[in-house]
Amino acid sequence: MIFGGRAGGWPGWFAQAIAEVRGVDFAPIEVAEDLAYWRAAIPGKVLASAEALTGPTSLPGTRVQVHNPPGAEVGPGTIATQGTATADRASAFGFNWERVGRSSKHMRFDWSGPEGP
């Protein structure tokens, strides 16, 4: 309901921009409590992991983040934690890629459909 846009709201507007859905699969997403890393895997299809960026302009123990990034995939008002992909490969639903070393981001979201959480 939500990802297909049938629940309405912001995800419904976003779904209108998607021309074709090739498939859907589910996997747990592991996120470190301090946002140092995040990862997900669907055996035989997808492997993704990333490490968060820190930098010379970040306070010790903090991550490089963008607050309320424009065009955020999960809607307005979110925080994007920037990172680098340590694994990013897929071979599923007609998509094939390998993008280790490229940019990654983590954006928390909590969507629920018409029946609520």
N, CA, C and O atoms as CSV, one atom per row, in Angstrom:
chain,resi,resn,atom,element,x,y,z
A,1,MET,N,N,0.818,-1.202,0.000
A,1,MET,CA,C,0.000,0.000,0.000
A,1,MET,C,C,0.863,1.268,0.000
A,1,MET,O,O,0.621,2.178,-0.794
A,2,ILE,N,N,1.854,1.334,0.874
A,2,ILE,CA,C,2.655,2.547,1.000
A,2,ILE,C,C,3.576,2.731,-0.189
A,2,ILE,O,O,3.535,3.764,-0.857
A,3,PHE,N,N,4.422,1.716,-0.461
A,3,PHE,CA,C,5.419,1.866,-1.521
A,3,PHE,C,C,4.800,1.951,-2.903
A,3,PHE,O,O,5.418,2.503,-3.814
A,4,GLY,N,N,3.614,1.429,-3.083
A,4,GLY,CA,C,2.926,1.548,-4.359
A,4,GLY,C,C,2.145,2.844,-4.495
A,4,GLY,O,O,1.612,3.140,-5.565
A,5,GLY,N,N,2.072,3.629,-3.406
A,5,GLY,CA,C,1.394,4.909,-3.437
A,5,GLY,C,C,-0.084,4.872,-3.127
A,5,GLY,O,O,-0.731,5.918,-3.093
A,6,ARG,N,N,-0.647,3.668,-2.896
A,6,ARG,CA,C,-2.088,3.549,-2.678
A,6,ARG,C,C,-2.539,4.045,-1.311
A,6,ARG,O,O,-3.732,4.266,-1.106
A,7,ALA,N,N,-1.601,4.229,-0.356
A,7,ALA,CA,C,-1.956,4.736,0.972
A,7,ALA,C,C,-2.046,6.255,0.982
A,7,ALA,O,O,-2.504,6.838,1.966
A,8,GLY,N,N,-1.615,6.912,-0.102
A,8,GLY,CA,C,-1.714,8.364,-0.208
A,8,GLY,C,C,-0.564,9.087,0.481
A,8,GLY,O,O,0.489,8.505,0.740
A,9,GLY,N,N,-0.783,10.358,0.772
A,9,GLY,CA,C,0.238,11.177,1.422
A,9,GLY,C,C,1.473,11.364,0.554
A,9,GLY,O,O,1.428,11.192,-0.664
A,10,TRP,N,N,2.579,11.719,1.208
A,10,TRP,CA,C,3.819,11.968,0.470
A,10,TRP,C,C,4.250,10.765,-0.363
A,10,TRP,O,O,4.624,10.950,-1.521
A,11,PRO,N,N,4.219,9.522,0.173
A,11,PRO,CA,C,4.612,8.379,-0.670
A,11,PRO,C,C,3.732,8.227,-1.910
A,11,PRO,O,O,4.199,7.750,-2.945
A,12,GLY,N,N,2.475,8.623,-1.817
A,12,GLY,CA,C,1.587,8.570,-2.977
A,12,GLY,C,C,2.022,9.518,-4.072
A,12,GLY,O,O,1.960,9.177,-5.253
A,13,TRP,N,N,2.465,10.713,-3.690
A,13,TRP,CA,C,2.956,11.669,-4.686
A,13,TRP,C,C,4.241,11.154,-5.314
A,13,TRP,O,O,4.435,11.273,-6.524
A,14,PHE,N,N,5.120,10.582,-4.493
A,14,PHE,CA,C,6.392,10.046,-4.980
A,14,PHE,C,C,6.145,8.890,-5.953
A,14,PHE,O,O,6.815,8.794,-6.982
A,15,ALA,N,N,5.196,8.020,-5.636
A,15,ALA,CA,C,4.916,6.850,-6.476
A,15,ALA,C,C,4.464,7.243,-7.877
A,15,ALA,O,O,4.673,6.486,-8.824
A,16,GLN,N,N,3.855,8.401,-8.023
A,16,GLN,CA,C,3.408,8.854,-9.341
A,16,GLN,C,C,4.577,9.087,-10.297
A,16,GLN,O,O,4.403,9.051,-11.515
A,17,ALA,N,N,5.770,9.326,-9.744
A,17,ALA,CA,C,6.954,9.579,-10.573
A,17,ALA,C,C,7.649,8.284,-10.999
A,17,ALA,O,O,8.589,8.328,-11.792
A,18,ILE,N,N,7.208,7.142,-10.490
A,18,ILE,CA,C,7.836,5.858,-10.797
A,18,ILE,C,C,7.104,5.227,-11.976
A,18,ILE,O,O,5.908,4.945,-11.901
A,19,ALA,N,N,7.832,5.012,-13.055
A,19,ALA,CA,C,7.211,4.499,-14.277
A,19,ALA,C,C,6.952,3.000,-14.217
A,19,ALA,O,O,5.956,2.529,-14.767
A,20,GLU,N,N,7.829,2.236,-13.560
A,20,GLU,CA,C,7.717,0.778,-13.587
A,20,GLU,C,C,8.298,0.189,-12.300
A,20,GLU,O,O,9.388,0.572,-11.876
A,21,VAL,N,N,7.574,-0.733,-11.687
A,21,VAL,CA,C,8.082,-1.476,-10.540
A,21,VAL,C,C,8.434,-2.869,-11.049
A,21,VAL,O,O,7.559,-3.605,-11.507
A,22,ARG,N,N,9.710,-3.231,-10.969
A,22,ARG,CA,C,10.169,-4.520,-11.511
A,22,ARG,C,C,10.064,-5.658,-10.511
A,22,ARG,O,O,10.069,-6.824,-10.904
A,23,GLY,N,N,9.972,-5.347,-9.242
A,23,GLY,CA,C,9.859,-6.381,-8.233
A,23,GLY,C,C,10.059,-5.802,-6.852
A,23,GLY,O,O,10.554,-4.686,-6.695
A,24,VAL,N,N,9.668,-6.573,-5.855
A,24,VAL,CA,C,9.803,-6.155,-4.463
A,24,VAL,C,C,10.317,-7.344,-3.662
A,24,VAL,O,O,9.868,-8.474,-3.851
A,25,ASP,N,N,11.251,-7.081,-2.777
A,25,ASP,CA,C,11.753,-8.102,-1.865
A,25,ASP,C,C,11.991,-7.427,-0.528
A,25,ASP,O,O,12.018,-6.199,-0.457
A,26,PHE,N,N,12.162,-8.198,0.527
A,26,PHE,CA,C,12.301,-7.644,1.858
A,26,PHE,C,C,13.580,-8.151,2.505
A,26,PHE,O,O,13.993,-9.289,2.285
A,27,ALA,N,N,14.203,-7.291,3.309
A,27,ALA,CA,C,15.407,-7.659,4.047
A,27,ALA,C,C,15.517,-6.773,5.271
A,27,ALA,O,O,15.149,-5.599,5.222
A,28,PRO,N,N,16.017,-7.321,6.369
A,28,PRO,CA,C,16.265,-6.453,7.523
A,28,PRO,C,C,17.429,-5.509,7.216
A,28,PRO,O,O,18.377,-5.885,6.527
A,29,ILE,N,N,17.350,-4.304,7.725
A,29,ILE,CA,C,18.426,-3.330,7.576
A,29,ILE,C,C,19.056,-3.143,8.949
A,29,ILE,O,O,18.388,-2.732,9.898
A,30,GLU,N,N,20.327,-3.444,9.046
A,30,GLU,CA,C,21.050,-3.298,10.308
A,30,GLU,C,C,21.706,-1.925,10.327
A,30,GLU,O,O,22.424,-1.555,9.397
A,31,VAL,N,N,21.455,-1.177,11.390
A,31,VAL,CA,C,22.022,0.161,11.531
A,31,VAL,C,C,22.659,0.258,12.908
A,31,VAL,O,O,22.009,-0.018,13.917
A,32,ALA,N,N,23.927,0.649,12.954
A,32,ALA,CA,C,24.610,0.820,14.239
A,32,ALA,C,C,23.924,1.933,15.024
A,32,ALA,O,O,23.513,2.941,14.451
A,33,GLU,N,N,23.803,1.750,16.315
A,33,GLU,CA,C,23.141,2.745,17.148
A,33,GLU,C,C,23.776,4.133,17.004
A,33,GLU,O,O,23.076,5.145,17.040
A,34,ASP,N,N,25.097,4.175,16.843
A,34,ASP,CA,C,25.791,5.464,16.684
A,34,ASP,C,C,25.918,5.875,15.215
A,34,ASP,O,O,26.635,6.823,14.896
A,35,LEU,N,N,25.225,5.163,14.321
A,35,LEU,CA,C,25.225,5.412,12.872
A,35,LEU,C,C,26.599,5.248,12.228
A,35,LEU,O,O,26.851,5.824,11.170
A,36,ALA,N,N,27.492,4.475,12.844
A,36,ALA,CA,C,28.822,4.251,12.268
A,36,ALA,C,C,28.752,3.427,10.982
A,36,ALA,O,O,29.625,3.555,10.123
A,37,TYR,N,N,27.722,2.582,10.835
A,37,TYR,CA,C,27.571,1.755,9.634
A,37,TYR,C,C,26.109,1.378,9.461
A,37,TYR,O,O,25.309,1.512,10.387
A,38,TRP,N,N,25.767,0.907,8.269
A,38,TRP,CA,C,24.465,0.313,7.976
A,38,TRP,C,C,24.677,-0.736,6.898
A,38,TRP,O,O,25.592,-0.622,6.083
A,39,ARG,N,N,23.819,-1.770,6.893
A,39,ARG,CA,C,23.961,-2.849,5.906
A,39,ARG,C,C,22.650,-3.615,5.743
A,39,ARG,O,O,21.797,-3.639,6.630
A,40,ALA,N,N,22.530,-4.232,4.583
A,40,ALA,CA,C,21.380,-5.077,4.264
A,40,ALA,C,C,21.815,-6.114,3.244
A,40,ALA,O,O,22.746,-5.882,2.472
A,41,ALA,N,N,21.140,-7.260,3.240
A,41,ALA,CA,C,21.453,-8.306,2.267
A,41,ALA,C,C,20.203,-9.104,1.939
A,41,ALA,O,O,19.392,-9.405,2.815
A,42,ILE,N,N,20.064,-9.436,0.679
A,42,ILE,CA,C,19.085,-10.409,0.208
A,42,ILE,C,C,19.922,-11.450,-0.514
A,42,ILE,O,O,20.372,-11.205,-1.632
A,43,PRO,N,N,20.142,-12.615,0.103
A,43,PRO,CA,C,21.055,-13.610,-0.472
A,43,PRO,C,C,20.788,-13.882,-1.951
A,43,PRO,O,O,19.659,-14.136,-2.370
A,44,GLY,N,N,21.876,-13.819,-2.725
A,44,GLY,CA,C,21.802,-14.062,-4.156
A,44,GLY,C,C,21.296,-12.897,-4.975
A,44,GLY,O,O,21.255,-12.985,-6.202
A,45,LYS,N,N,20.900,-11.784,-4.319
A,45,LYS,CA,C,20.355,-10.642,-5.054
A,45,LYS,C,C,21.078,-9.335,-4.737
A,45,LYS,O,O,21.557,-8.654,-5.644
A,46,VAL,N,N,21.156,-8.988,-3.465
A,46,VAL,CA,C,21.679,-7.676,-3.077
A,46,VAL,C,C,22.577,-7.801,-1.859
A,46,VAL,O,O,22.272,-8.540,-0.923
A,47,LEU,N,N,23.684,-7.076,-1.879
A,47,LEU,CA,C,24.542,-6.910,-0.705
A,47,LEU,C,C,24.896,-5.440,-0.638
A,47,LEU,O,O,25.472,-4.896,-1.580
A,48,ALA,N,N,24.560,-4.792,0.460
A,48,ALA,CA,C,24.837,-3.368,0.608
A,48,ALA,C,C,25.331,-3.091,2.018
A,48,ALA,O,O,24.743,-3.557,2.994
A,49,SER,N,N,26.410,-2.333,2.121
A,49,SER,CA,C,26.885,-1.877,3.427
A,49,SER,C,C,27.640,-0.576,3.230
A,49,SER,O,O,28.167,-0.299,2.152
A,50,ALA,N,N,27.682,0.216,4.290
A,50,ALA,CA,C,28.358,1.507,4.223
A,50,ALA,C,C,28.887,1.880,5.593
A,50,ALA,O,O,28.393,1.422,6.623
A,51,GLU,N,N,29.900,2.719,5.575
A,51,GLU,CA,C,30.443,3.302,6.797
A,51,GLU,C,C,30.207,4.799,6.739
A,51,GLU,O,O,30.415,5.428,5.702
A,52,ALA,N,N,29.769,5.374,7.863
A,52,ALA,CA,C,29.478,6.806,7.917
A,52,ALA,C,C,30.752,7.626,7.814
A,52,ALA,O,O,31.830,7.204,8.234
A,53,LEU,N,N,30.596,8.798,7.248
A,53,LEU,CA,C,31.717,9.729,7.140
A,53,LEU,C,C,31.871,10.536,8.427
A,53,LEU,O,O,30.889,10.902,9.073
A,54,THR,N,N,33.086,10.795,8.771
A,54,THR,CA,C,33.422,11.793,9.780
A,54,THR,C,C,34.420,12.701,9.082
A,54,THR,O,O,34.930,12.351,8.018
A,55,GLY,N,N,34.695,13.810,9.636
A,55,GLY,CA,C,35.618,14.673,8.921
A,55,GLY,C,C,36.200,15.768,9.780
A,55,GLY,O,O,35.844,15.917,10.949
A,56,PRO,N,N,37.101,16.536,9.191
A,56,PRO,CA,C,37.792,17.568,9.958
A,56,PRO,C,C,36.865,18.683,10.430
A,56,PRO,O,O,37.215,19.431,11.343
A,57,THR,N,N,35.682,18.805,9.817
A,57,THR,CA,C,34.755,19.842,10.260
A,57,THR,C,C,33.645,19.291,11.146
A,57,THR,O,O,32.741,20.026,11.544
A,58,SER,N,N,33.712,17.999,11.456
A,58,SER,CA,C,32.723,17.375,12.338
A,58,SER,C,C,33.259,17.356,13.765
A,58,SER,O,O,34.458,17.175,13.982
A,59,LEU,N,N,32.382,17.540,14.721
A,59,LEU,CA,C,32.781,17.418,16.116
A,59,LEU,C,C,33.125,15.962,16.402
A,59,LEU,O,O,32.549,15.068,15.783
A,60,PRO,N,N,34.050,15.701,17.324
A,60,PRO,CA,C,34.400,14.309,17.653
A,60,PRO,C,C,33.149,13.502,18.030
A,60,PRO,O,O,32.306,13.955,18.804
A,61,GLY,N,N,33.056,12.299,17.462
A,61,GLY,CA,C,31.929,11.411,17.755
A,61,GLY,C,C,30.660,11.717,16.981
A,61,GLY,O,O,29.636,11.074,17.212
A,62,THR,N,N,30.694,12.683,16.065
A,62,THR,CA,C,29.510,12.996,15.270
A,62,THR,C,C,29.713,12.542,13.833
A,62,THR,O,O,30.835,12.249,13.420
A,63,ARG,N,N,28.653,12.485,13.090
A,63,ARG,CA,C,28.669,12.047,11.700
A,63,ARG,C,C,28.406,13.225,10.777
A,63,ARG,O,O,27.839,14.232,11.200
A,64,VAL,N,N,28.810,13.106,9.531
A,64,VAL,CA,C,28.500,14.117,8.527
A,64,VAL,C,C,27.031,13.922,8.151
A,64,VAL,O,O,26.646,12.862,7.659
A,65,GLN,N,N,26.218,14.949,8.386
A,65,GLN,CA,C,24.784,14.848,8.151
A,65,GLN,C,C,24.247,16.083,7.441
A,65,GLN,O,O,24.782,17.183,7.579
A,66,VAL,N,N,23.173,15.875,6.678
A,66,VAL,CA,C,22.454,16.956,6.034
A,66,VAL,C,C,21.037,16.921,6.600
A,66,VAL,O,O,20.364,15.892,6.532
A,67,HIS,N,N,20.592,18.027,7.150
A,67,HIS,CA,C,19.254,18.115,7.730
A,67,HIS,C,C,18.277,18.654,6.700
A,67,HIS,O,O,18.548,19.655,6.036
A,68,ASN,N,N,17.130,17.979,6.572
A,68,ASN,CA,C,16.075,18.333,5.630
A,68,ASN,C,C,16.611,18.483,4.199
A,68,ASN,O,O,16.436,19.532,3.579
A,69,PRO,N,N,17.268,17.427,3.669
A,69,PRO,CA,C,17.808,17.539,2.310
A,69,PRO,C,C,16.680,17.675,1.287
A,69,PRO,O,O,15.662,16.991,1.394
A,70,PRO,N,N,16.854,18.554,0.296
A,70,PRO,CA,C,15.805,18.710,-0.712
A,70,PRO,C,C,15.656,17.439,-1.547
A,70,PRO,O,O,16.647,16.799,-1.900
A,71,GLY,N,N,14.426,17.086,-1.853
A,71,GLY,CA,C,14.165,15.916,-2.690
A,71,GLY,C,C,14.419,14.596,-1.990
A,71,GLY,O,O,14.636,13.587,-2.662
A,72,ALA,N,N,14.400,14.563,-0.656
A,72,ALA,CA,C,14.667,13.331,0.077
A,72,ALA,C,C,13.650,12.249,-0.281
A,72,ALA,O,O,12.447,12.504,-0.326
A,73,GLU,N,N,14.147,11.042,-0.534
A,73,GLU,CA,C,13.297,9.926,-0.953
A,73,GLU,C,C,12.270,9.532,0.097
A,73,GLU,O,O,11.259,8.916,-0.243
A,74,VAL,N,N,12.497,9.867,1.362
A,74,VAL,CA,C,11.593,9.445,2.429
A,74,VAL,C,C,10.711,10.591,2.912
A,74,VAL,O,O,9.995,10.445,3.903
A,75,GLY,N,N,10.754,11.720,2.228
A,75,GLY,CA,C,9.897,12.836,2.575
A,75,GLY,C,C,10.648,13.961,3.243
A,75,GLY,O,O,11.828,13.824,3.565
A,76,PRO,N,N,9.965,15.083,3.455
A,76,PRO,CA,C,10.599,16.257,4.033
A,76,PRO,C,C,10.883,16.087,5.527
A,76,PRO,O,O,10.255,15.277,6.209
A,77,GLY,N,N,11.840,16.870,6.011
A,77,GLY,CA,C,12.131,16.911,7.441
A,77,GLY,C,C,13.061,15.834,7.948
A,77,GLY,O,O,13.208,15.688,9.161
A,78,THR,N,N,13.687,15.084,7.089
A,78,THR,CA,C,14.543,13.974,7.512
A,78,THR,C,C,15.991,14.434,7.694
A,78,THR,O,O,16.341,15.567,7.363
A,79,ILE,N,N,16.815,13.546,8.219
A,79,ILE,CA,C,18.249,13.779,8.352
A,79,ILE,C,C,18.966,12.696,7.557
A,79,ILE,O,O,18.698,11.509,7.743
A,80,ALA,N,N,19.873,13.097,6.675
A,80,ALA,CA,C,20.658,12.147,5.885
A,80,ALA,C,C,22.066,12.069,6.470
A,80,ALA,O,O,22.779,13.071,6.526
A,81,THR,N,N,22.456,10.877,6.903
A,81,THR,CA,C,23.820,10.644,7.367
A,81,THR,C,C,24.617,10.155,6.168
A,81,THR,O,O,24.269,9.144,5.560
A,82,GLN,N,N,25.677,10.863,5.829
A,82,GLN,CA,C,26.468,10.558,4.644
A,82,GLN,C,C,27.489,9.465,4.945
A,82,GLN,O,O,28.021,9.391,6.052
A,83,GLY,N,N,27.760,8.618,3.949
A,83,GLY,CA,C,28.709,7.534,4.130
A,83,GLY,C,C,29.355,7.119,2.822
A,83,GLY,O,O,29.104,7.704,1.768
A,84,THR,N,N,30.197,6.090,2.913
A,84,THR,CA,C,30.860,5.498,1.760
A,84,THR,C,C,30.472,4.026,1.687
A,84,THR,O,O,30.527,3.321,2.695
A,85,ALA,N,N,30.081,3.558,0.507
A,85,ALA,CA,C,29.685,2.163,0.331
A,85,ALA,C,C,30.891,1.246,0.484
A,85,ALA,O,O,31.896,1.412,-0.207
A,86,THR,N,N,30.788,0.274,1.396
A,86,THR,CA,C,31.834,-0.738,1.545
A,86,THR,C,C,31.463,-1.998,0.772
A,86,THR,O,O,32.326,-2.818,0.459
A,87,ALA,N,N,30.186,-2.147,0.467
A,87,ALA,CA,C,29.680,-3.196,-0.425
A,87,ALA,C,C,28.415,-2.634,-1.045
A,87,ALA,O,O,27.581,-2.070,-0.337
A,88,ASP,N,N,28.260,-2.774,-2.324
A,88,ASP,CA,C,27.058,-2.307,-3.003
A,88,ASP,C,C,26.982,-3.021,-4.334
A,88,ASP,O,O,27.516,-2.554,-5.340
A,89,ARG,N,N,26.314,-4.154,-4.325
A,89,ARG,CA,C,26.167,-4.886,-5.575
A,89,ARG,C,C,24.795,-5.546,-5.607
A,89,ARG,O,O,24.237,-5.930,-4.580
A,90,ALA,N,N,24.279,-5.660,-6.815
A,90,ALA,CA,C,22.960,-6.245,-6.997
A,90,ALA,C,C,22.896,-6.976,-8.318
A,90,ALA,O,O,23.563,-6.619,-9.289
A,91,SER,N,N,22.085,-7.998,-8.326
A,91,SER,CA,C,21.745,-8.718,-9.537
A,91,SER,C,C,20.333,-9.259,-9.320
A,91,SER,O,O,20.140,-10.421,-8.961
A,92,ALA,N,N,19.350,-8.380,-9.550
A,92,ALA,CA,C,17.962,-8.753,-9.303
A,92,ALA,C,C,17.025,-7.875,-10.113
A,92,ALA,O,O,17.314,-6.702,-10.346
A,93,PHE,N,N,15.915,-8.435,-10.538
A,93,PHE,CA,C,14.866,-7.711,-11.235
A,93,PHE,C,C,15.388,-6.967,-12.465
A,93,PHE,O,O,14.863,-5.909,-12.814
A,94,GLY,N,N,16.398,-7.500,-13.113
A,94,GLY,CA,C,16.945,-6.873,-14.306
A,94,GLY,C,C,17.981,-5.795,-14.040
A,94,GLY,O,O,18.465,-5.163,-14.979
A,95,PHE,N,N,18.328,-5.573,-12.784
A,95,PHE,CA,C,19.355,-4.599,-12.427
A,95,PHE,C,C,20.636,-5.329,-12.071
A,95,PHE,O,O,20.600,-6.367,-11.411
A,96,ASN,N,N,21.763,-4.794,-12.504
A,96,ASN,CA,C,23.074,-5.337,-12.149
A,96,ASN,C,C,24.012,-4.168,-11.921
A,96,ASN,O,O,24.155,-3.308,-12.790
A,97,TRP,N,N,24.658,-4.127,-10.750
A,97,TRP,CA,C,25.637,-3.066,-10.501
A,97,TRP,C,C,26.637,-3.483,-9.439
A,97,TRP,O,O,26.411,-4.420,-8.674
A,98,GLU,N,N,27.735,-2.771,-9.414
A,98,GLU,CA,C,28.805,-2.915,-8.422
A,98,GLU,C,C,29.325,-1.504,-8.175
A,98,GLU,O,O,29.951,-0.915,-9.056
A,99,ARG,N,N,29.073,-0.952,-6.987
A,99,ARG,CA,C,29.433,0.446,-6.730
A,99,ARG,C,C,30.185,0.637,-5.414
A,99,ARG,O,O,29.934,1.612,-4.706
A,100,VAL,N,N,31.073,-0.242,-5.081
A,100,VAL,CA,C,31.866,-0.099,-3.860
A,100,VAL,C,C,32.685,1.184,-3.946
A,100,VAL,O,O,33.227,1.510,-5.003
A,101,GLY,N,N,32.775,1.908,-2.841
A,101,GLY,CA,C,33.565,3.133,-2.798
A,101,GLY,C,C,32.799,4.391,-3.161
A,101,GLY,O,O,33.322,5.496,-3.014
A,102,ARG,N,N,31.600,4.245,-3.620
A,102,ARG,CA,C,30.805,5.423,-3.969
A,102,ARG,C,C,30.044,5.931,-2.742
A,102,ARG,O,O,30.110,5.334,-1.668
A,103,SER,N,N,29.342,7.011,-2.913
A,103,SER,CA,C,28.646,7.607,-1.782
A,103,SER,C,C,27.432,6.776,-1.374
A,103,SER,O,O,26.849,6.048,-2.179
A,104,SER,N,N,27.075,6.908,-0.113
A,104,SER,CA,C,25.921,6.230,0.451
A,104,SER,C,C,25.284,7.194,1.444
A,104,SER,O,O,25.928,8.142,1.892
A,105,LYS,N,N,24.036,6.956,1.787
A,105,LYS,CA,C,23.412,7.764,2.828
A,105,LYS,C,C,22.404,6.917,3.574
A,105,LYS,O,O,21.836,5.972,3.026
A,106,HIS,N,N,22.189,7.264,4.821
A,106,HIS,CA,C,21.186,6.610,5.648
A,106,HIS,C,C,20.167,7.660,6.049
A,106,HIS,O,O,20.522,8.701,6.602
A,107,MET,N,N,18.881,7.382,5.767
A,107,MET,CA,C,17.806,8.279,6.173
A,107,MET,C,C,16.733,7.453,6.864
A,107,MET,O,O,16.095,6.601,6.246
A,108,ARG,N,N,16.543,7.711,8.138
A,108,ARG,CA,C,15.529,6.992,8.907
A,108,ARG,C,C,14.140,7.423,8.438
A,108,ARG,O,O,13.912,8.595,8.137
A,109,PHE,N,N,13.222,6.468,8.381
A,109,PHE,CA,C,11.840,6.802,8.093
A,109,PHE,C,C,10.919,5.817,8.797
A,109,PHE,O,O,11.316,4.695,9.111
A,110,ASP,N,N,9.722,6.234,9.035
A,110,ASP,CA,C,8.734,5.410,9.730
A,110,ASP,C,C,7.392,5.664,9.070
A,110,ASP,O,O,6.644,6.549,9.486
A,111,TRP,N,N,7.089,4.889,8.045
A,111,TRP,CA,C,5.833,5.044,7.338
A,111,TRP,C,C,4.843,4.007,7.826
A,111,TRP,O,O,5.235,2.890,8.164
A,112,SER,N,N,3.578,4.352,7.868
A,112,SER,CA,C,2.540,3.373,8.157
A,112,SER,C,C,1.361,3.647,7.224
A,112,SER,O,O,1.146,4.773,6.777
A,113,GLY,N,N,0.623,2.606,6.950
A,113,GLY,CA,C,-0.501,2.705,6.039
A,113,GLY,C,C,-1.784,3.123,6.742
A,113,GLY,O,O,-1.751,3.539,7.900
A,114,PRO,N,N,-2.913,3.016,6.049
A,114,PRO,CA,C,-4.197,3.470,6.588
A,114,PRO,C,C,-4.576,2.792,7.911
A,114,PRO,O,O,-5.262,3.403,8.730
A,115,GLU,N,N,-4.151,1.556,8.136
A,115,GLU,CA,C,-4.491,0.872,9.374
A,115,GLU,C,C,-3.598,1.279,10.531
A,115,GLU,O,O,-3.846,0.859,11.662
A,116,GLY,N,N,-2.561,2.085,10.292
A,116,GLY,CA,C,-1.658,2.530,11.353
A,116,GLY,C,C,-0.562,1.520,11.591
A,116,GLY,O,O,-0.510,0.479,10.935
A,117,PRO,N,N,0.342,1.834,12.557
A,117,PRO,CA,C,1.494,0.942,12.811
A,117,PRO,C,C,1.101,-0.394,13.370
A,117,PRO,O,O,1.964,-1.233,13.629
